[in-house]
Amino acid sequence: MAKMNWKQKAWRAAALAVLLGIVPGPAATAGGTAGPASFVDPTAELPQSGSVELSDRVYVAPFARLSAKDGHVIRIGDRANVQDNALLDAAEHDIVLGDRAIVAHGAQVRSTRPAMIAAQTQRPEYSNPGIQALESYMTAHPGELLWGAVPAFIGFNAAVDGAVISDGSMVMHMAKVSPGVTLRSGVKVKEGKWLRTQEEADNPTLGKVEYIGTGDIEFMTDVVEVNTQLAAGYAQLAWEHASFVRGINYNPGRIPGNEQRTLPAVGGVRTQQPDTGPYRFRIIGNVQIADLAGVRDGVSLRADEGPLIRIGAHGRFLGGNTFHALKSTRIYAGRGVVLEPGALVHGGRGPHLKGETWTEIGDETVIGAGAVVFRSKLGKGVRVGARSLVMDSVLPDGTVVPEGEIWIEGRRKYSAE
């Protein structure tokens, strides 16, 4: 991690937050002489003790929860991001997110032991095929990545407790890493797997880890870049008017494929509503939603990267849900779709979509508590069980995915651990 005066940067963010009237803790910087922009969404939960220390160009998304107790500290490095409904819980030890750390939607980092994500300062002394892929990428893209500022990724609804997640490693969606385990550079935990021992982390033949490839590196690099742009964009919106980063409101624009600021449309009417009433949620950018009757607390529908989200009538978002999409991709959800607490849908592209960019959720489909749907098309009346993952799949009408299963490319792979 690059050297930085953490406390000075945390104080700077807090001072500007008070100036902007957003929250009584670190919230937003807007560049200029204060340095490159960081932004913490006003819905994010922060401790009041000043125990969160931010570097530059950090993005903390809606309803992220950062908690630190008993003098412990959360440090967040340059260009890191903590996404919607993610949790950093420094109740027992410190948590350090190094430069370019990614804590994705719904992920949890706890601290039974000290937790460190992407916090290395130099190249590791060992090598493996994943590190070789990283260094080939560095050679092909000079200056883009350097050891000491290489991303690490904690995936959707994944969980890390008191572990070291090294630069250039990945904990994939719904996976877990136990206290005291070190995930080495160049290695990723497979979707839904649970690393309980160091041997499981070090030995791919045990079936829980594999080496990263060029596609993984490109994915992490893109995630860092767009979240850096979002930090600057939201800080600019907040600088223009504090209400612009609340409730139902503008996207920042200036993202490739989503360049223009747009207000959401509720029932076909473009709507700007900073105060969402009895339920606290965020709807951002070109989200076209038929009605809000079923939207509950902690729901984040963000069309700030992907340019369009459409949601039919009578949808129910029961709390802590996220809709988001990668650049130039879209989400369509039909009528009567239900997301149980903690479920999320993320758009993307892939060959299974036959060149299309739409992630689709069919009418009357139910996505269970804590489940994830990523880069997929689900037909009408599909049932996705709690804590299951559906990824890179096309599922026909009426498909039932049982609780706690990993489905990839349209079929069951294994049970989540």
N, C-alpha and C positions, 0 to 999 in steps of 0.2 A: 504494500500500500504506500502511496506517495506520502511524504511527510506533510503534516498539516496541523494547524493550531485548532484542535477540535472545539475547545471551549469558546474561543473567539468567534468561530463560525456559528456555533449554536446561539451565542448571544446576539450576533448580527441578525439571524433569522428571527429570533424572538422580538427584537426591537422593531423590525419591519412589520411583524405581525401586529403588534400593538398599533403602529402607525396606520396600517390598513384596516384595523378593526375586525380582523377575521377570527382569530382564536387567541386565548391567553397563553400561548406557547409557540414553539417554532412553527411558522406557517408558510411564509413566502418571501423570496427575494426576487428582485426584478432586474438584476444585472447592474450596469453602470459601474460606479466606483466601488460598489459593494461586492462585485465579483459575479461570475456566471450564475444564472438563475437556478434556484431550487424552489420546489413547491410542495407543500403538504395540504391536501384537500381539507377544507374546514370540517368535514364529517369524520376525519380520522381521529381516533382517540389517543391522546398523548398524556403522559404523566405530568403533573404540575410541578414536579421537583426540579426541573431543568436537567434531567438525567438522560435526555436524548441529545446526541451531539451529531450535527449534520455537517457534511462537507458540501462542496459545490455540485450543482447540476443533478440534484437528487429529486426523484419524484416519488411521493407517497400518495397513493390513490384513495378513492372514496372508501370509507369504512374500514380501512386498515387500523389495527389496534396495536399500539406500542405501549408496553407496560414494564416498568422497572421498579424494584422494591429494595429496601434495606441498603441503600447506597450503591446499588448496581447500576450499570450504565449500558445503554445501547448506542453504539457508534456506527454511523452510516457513511461510507466512503464516497468518493467522487463518482458520479454517473451511476450510482446504484439506484435500484427502484424496489419499492414495496407495494405490491399491487392490491386490488380491491379485496376486502375481507380477509387479508392476510393477518397473521398474528406474530409479533415478536414479544416474547414473555421472558424478561430478565429478572425473574423472581428469586433465583438462587445464585446465579453467576452472571457475568457480563455477556453480552452478545455483540460481536463485531461483524459487520458487513463491510468487506473491503471494497476497493474500487471495482465498479461494474458488477457487483453482486445483484442477482435477480431473485426476488422472492415473489413468485407468481400468485395469481388469484387463489385465494383460499388456503395458501400454504401456511404452515405453522413452524416456527422456530422457538424451541424452549431451551431451558438452561439448567437442567439437572447437573451438568458440568458446563464449563465455559464453551460457548458455541462460536465458531469462526467460519464465515462463508467468504470465499474468494479473498482471503486476507494474507496471502503470501507476498513476499517482497522480492523474490528472485526465482530463477529457474530451479526446479527440483533436481536432486542429484541422480535420480533414476530416469529410465526411459521406458516407453511402451508404445504400442501402435497409436494410441490416442495422442500422446505427446508428439510423436512424429507427424501426425496429421496437423496438430497445432503449429508446429514449426514450419511445415510446408506452407501452411496458410500465411504465416508471418512473412515468409520469403516472397510469396506471390503478392502480398499486400503490404509493402514496406511502410512502417510507421503506424499501421492501423491497430495492431496489438503488440504489446511488449510484456515480457514477464514482470510481474508485479502489478499489472493492470489487465489481467485476463479474466473474462467473465466466469462465474459459476452460477448454476441454475437450480432453483428449487421449484418443482413443477406444481401444477394445479392440484390443490387439496393434498399435497404431500406433507410429510411431517419429519422434522429433524429435531432431535433432543440432545443437547450437549455433545455434539459431534463436530468434527472438522471437515468441511467440504472445500477441497482444495481448488485453486485456480484451474479453470479448464475442466471442471467435472460437472456432472449433472445428476440430480435426483429427480427422476421422471415422475409423471403424474401418478398420484395415489401411493407413491412409494414411501418408505419410512427408513430412518437411520437412527440407531440406538445410541445412548450415551457412551462416550469413549472411543467410538469408531472414527477412523480417518478414511475418507474417500479420496484416493489419490488423483492427482492430475491425469487427465486423459481417460477417465473412467466414468461410466454412468450406471446408475441403478435402474434396472428395468421397471417398467410400469407395474405398480402394485406389489413389488417385492419389498421385503423387510430385511435390512441388514442388522443382525443382532450381534455379530462377531466380526473381528478384524479379518479372520480367514475368509468369511463370505465376501468381504469388501475387496480382498486382494486376489481372489482366485475365480476367474470367469468360468472355469469348468464346473463350479457349483451351481451355476445357472441363474445367479441373481444380478450379476453385473456384466457389462461388455464395454468395449472401447468406443470412444466417440469417433465420429468421422467428419468429413468436410461439411456435410449438411448440418450437423449439430453445431459446428462452429459458426457457420453462416447464420443459423437461426438465433443463437445467442447474441451475435454481433448486431443483428437487425433489431432484436428486442432492446438492447442497450441504446442504440441510436434513436429509435422512435421514442423511448421514454425520456431520453435527454431532451428531445424536441418538445415533448409534452410538458416537461417541467418548465421550459422557457415560455411555452405558449400559455400555460395556465397562470404563470407568474405575471405575464403581460396582461391577461384578462383581469386578474386581481388588481393590478396597478391602475387599470382604467376605471374599474368600479368593483368594490368588494362583492356586490351582489351577483356579479357575472359568474362567480365560481360556487354558487349555491343552487340547490334544488334542480328545477327544470331550466336548462340554460344552454348557452353556446358551447360548441367545441372550439378549441383554439385555432383550427385551420393550419395551413402551412405544412401539412403532412402530405408527402407524395400520394396522390390518389384521393386526398381529402383536403384540398387546399383552402376551401372557403369556409368561413364561419356560417353555421346554420343553427336555427332553433329547432327543437323537437316539435312534432305535430301530434296533438292529442285530439282524437276524433276528427282529424282532418284540418285542425286549426293550429297554426304555428303559435307556440306557447312559451312564454318566459315567466316562470313562477319560482322565485327564490325561496319562498316559504311554502312547503308542501303540506302543511296542516298537521293532523294528528300522527301521520306516519312520516318518517324521515328517510328520504331516498334521493338518488341522483339520476336524472335522465339528461343525457348530454348529446348535443349534435343532432344529426339527421336520424332520429329515432321516430318512426311513425307507428304510434300505438293507438289502438282503437279506444281504450278507456283505461282509467286508473283505479277502478274499484277494487281490483285484486292485488294491488301493489302494497307491500308491507315494509317494515323497517329494514334498513341495511341493504336495500336493492340498488344495484348500480347497473344501469343500461347505458353503455358508453359507445357512441359512434364518433369517436375522436381519432381513431386509427383507420379501421375499416369504415367506409363512407356511408353505410346504410344498415339499419336494423328495422324490420317490419314485424309487428306483433298484432295478431288478430284480437277479436273481441273476447271478453270473458276470460282472459288469461289470469292466472293466479300465481303470484310470486310471494312465497310465504315467509321470506326473511333471509337476509344474508346471501342473496343470489346475484350472480354477475352474468351479463351478456357483453361480450367484447369480441372483436374480430381483427385478424392480422391485416396488414396493408392491402388495400384494393380487394378485399373480400367482404362478404355480406352475410347477414343472418335473416332468415324468414321463419317466424313461428306462426302457426295457424290459430284457429279458434279454440278456446277452451284448454289451452296448454297449461299444465301445472308444474311448477318447480317447487319441490319441498325444501325445507330450510337447508341452506348451504350448498344446494345444487347449482351448477354453472354450465353455461354453454359458450363455447369459443369457436369462432369461425376461422377458416383457413382455406387452402386449396390443396389439391392432390389428384393423382391419376384416377382414383376411384370415383371422383366427381366428374370425370370425362371432360376435363378442361374447364368446368364451371367453377364459379367462386362462391356459390351459395351454400352455406350450411343451413339445413332445413329441419324444422321440427313440425311434424304433421298435426292436424287437428286432434284434440282430445288426448294427446300424448302426455304421460306423467313421468317426470324425472325425479327419482327418489332422493331423499335427504343425503347430502354430501356426495352425490354422483356427479360425474363429469361427462359431457358430450363435446367432442373436439373434432372438427373437420369431417362432419358426417351428415348424412341425410336419413332422417327417421320418418317412416310413413305414419299414417293415421293410427291412433289408438295404441301406439307402442308403449310398453311399460319398462322403464329402466329402474332396477332395484337400487336401494340405498347403498352408497359407497361402491358403486360400480363405475367402470370407465368404458365408454364407447368411443373409439377413436378410428379415424380413417375407414369408416364403415358406411354401407348403405343397407338399411334394415327395412324390410317390407312391412306393410300394414299389419298391426296386431302382434308384432314380435314381442316376446317377453324376455328381458334380460334379468335373471335372478339377482338377488342381493349379493354384493361383494364379489362380482366377477369382472374380469378384464376381457373385453371384446375388441379385437383389432382386425381390420380388413374383413368385417362382416361376420366373424365367427368367434366363438369362445376360445380364448387362449388358455386361461387358468383362473383359479380363484385368487382374489387379492389376499395378501397375508395380513 
